[in-house]
Every structure is written in structure tokens, then in C-alpha cells.
Amino acid sequence: MNRLQQSKVYPWLVVAMLWLVALLNYMDRQMLSTMQPEMQKDIAELIDPVNFGRLMAIFLWIYGLVSPFAGAVADRISKKWLIVASLGVWSAVTLLMGYCSSFRQLYWLRALMGISEALYIPAALSLIADWFTGSARSFAIGIHMTGLYIGQAIGGFGATVAAAHSWQSTFHWFGIIGISYAVVLILLLHDKRSEIPYVAEKAVEKKKEPIFRSFSIVFSNIAFWTILFFFASSSLPGWATKNWLPTLFAGSLDIPMSQAGPISTITIAASSFIGVMLGGPVSDRWVRRNLRGRIYTSAIGLAMMIPALVLLGVGKGMFAAVAAGLCFGIGYGMFDTNNMPILCQFVSARHRATAYGVMNMTGVFAGAIITNVLGKWAAGDNLGMGFALMAGVLVLALVLQLTVLKPTTDNME
């Protein structure tokens, strides 16, 4: 290690560098959804909502299917180079999308973006967990997660930029920014190398371990199944609020979508940010006194989401809607920032990225399913009831989390 890597500041520099990558990750994927009106002027196929739906769906399906294998790869090769390659490829894809003149070209580039972006999250969270083996792990991961929230919000302004310039130049410039930043990471980002011979020896062994052996070890862990269940359970309302909350607010508050959209997205994004910044430090302090501190902090977040979903579904009036959104967002942020730290208590460093890749896949597929189900409920004017019923799934997840998860260490080696 060089002097910079040995300093106490460097782990936080890693978080700062990856925060920008996380921002680009969500921003680049989100821009397409807002630039449809501008793009369909040049690519006529995008006028058809079915084609646009296919374009969005191919990303999610590819992203979900690749995620477990992306995690397994991250457990075997340099996380630094996997992150650099992931950022470089999806940024190059973003750049190339600015040259597209047909739906087919966009479709296959969107599929390639799904592969490249799937490589990032398991490697990034595992790398942060490597650098933060002490009590600041939840806070560090929480800060990184805010990059995803802000990236999603900024991506929503893609249409504004495209209207001021063009959708082609928007893709070009953000692609160039990402490629340039990948070069910066080559120079400054580093893997955490163990100075303990035994751990270093195990790190060499893990690279020789067959991939399906890693999956077998992960799936044989009872605690992992519980973590997987409550992660998937939270993904249901997580994706529901992203995709259907504006529609719910527009209907329940009797306001136009132009007002419902900003109210819903800003409320959830801002409160999730607060939840992350609150849940990270609380978890890090609590775990010093009680190994279940991270689980209790996460459980508090889940518990806050339950009444919030009921109020979102059946509440009336602007005050109830905003209050429920704030409660849900804070709870979701507290929960979200503790997923990887809790995983570290039950899954060894050799298999964390693999495990999180499986979680990522499950979360995306749960999101795809609930988006489709709520669409049918919305057609029957029962969208609010759908939101309220999701609270029941979270109750079961909360019970399992508190009864099954009993860690013996904060950092499983």
C-alpha cells in the first residue's frame, strides 16, 4: 500500500469516488425515460408505448439476470477493475445512444447497458465493506446510496437538457463524462489488500473456487434466505413508489400529473436521504453495544414503512399523502443503508458480492412483478388498496428479521 491508501482518509475517498459512479449509474439509466418525447421525433418507433415499454423492460430483465453472476465475478477478480470496466462500458453505451437512428440500435444498446450496470453495485458495495471493517460501515454505505437517489433525480432532468440542446448531444456529453471519470478511477481507486497472511491466502483460494460452489455456499445459509426475503419484500414498495406513486397521488389528491410527479419524487428522495444519514450513524453506534444493533435499526426502518404504506393507500388529503411519503422515505433509507452491513454479519467476505448479486436480481424481479400487478389494480381503480396490502408482506418480513437473525460477529471473515 502507498501512503495515501494507508491514511485514515482514503476509505472515505473511496466512498466519495464511488458516490459519483453511483450518481452516473442511475442518471444514465434514467435519462431515457424522460427524453422519449424528444427522441420520438427522430425515431418513429418510440411513438408506440409498447415499443418504449420493451426498451425499458429489456434493461431490467438483463440487469436482473446478470446480477448474481456479476457478484460472483466481483468475488474473484479485482473490484477496482470491474468497477472501472463497468463505468467505461455503460458510459460508452450512453455515448453511442446519441448516434442511434433506429429502435433496434437503441434496444441492443439498452441490453448492453443492463449487463454493464449490473456489474457495478455488488462490486462497489463489497469494496466499501472491505475498506470499512469497523463501526462506520453503515454510514459509509449509506452515503454511497445517496448517490443513487440523487442520480435518479438528476436523470429526471434529461428532457430539460434535451429540449435546450438535443437528445443526441445529451447522451454524448454524459457518455464522455463517464468515460473520462473511468480514467480518474484507474489512477486513484484501489482494492483493499489484506495484510494478514491467512486472509490473503483465503483470497487466493476464493478465485479458484467454482462459481456454482459459491452459489451453493450462499444458498445453504439460512440467515441469507431471511435477508433475501426482507430485501425482496422491501423492493415491492420501493419500486411501487418509483413507478406508481405519482399516479396514486394524482388520483387521490385530484391534481394533475405535472404536480403529482414532483411532489411524490421529491418527498421520497428527500426523506430517503434523511433516513440514510440517520440510519447509518445509529446503526454504527448501536452495533458497538449490541451485535443486533444493525438489525434493530433496519427493523425500525421496516416498521416505519408499514403504517406509511397503509396511509398512502387509504389516506385522504395533501397532509396525509406528504406525511406518509416522508415516513416511508425515512424508513426506507434507514433500511437501505443497512442491507450490506447486515449481510456482512452472516456471509463471509469471500462471498459477499455473490450474495448481494442474488439479492439485486431478486429485488429487480420483485419490482417488475409489482409494477405489473399494480398496473392491473390501477386499471380497476384499486391502486390505493394495492399499496396498503404491501404492508402485510413487510409485517412478515419484520417478524422474520427479528426472530431469525442472531449474528455472532459484525464482520464474517
Helices and strands as residue ranges (DSSP letters): H 3-6, H 10-34, H 36-39, G 44-47, H 49-74, H 79-97, H 103-118, H 120-131, H 137-155, H 158-164, H 167-188, H 197-208, H 211-219, H 222-253, H 257-289, H 293-314, H 318-336, H 339-346, H 352-379, H 383-404
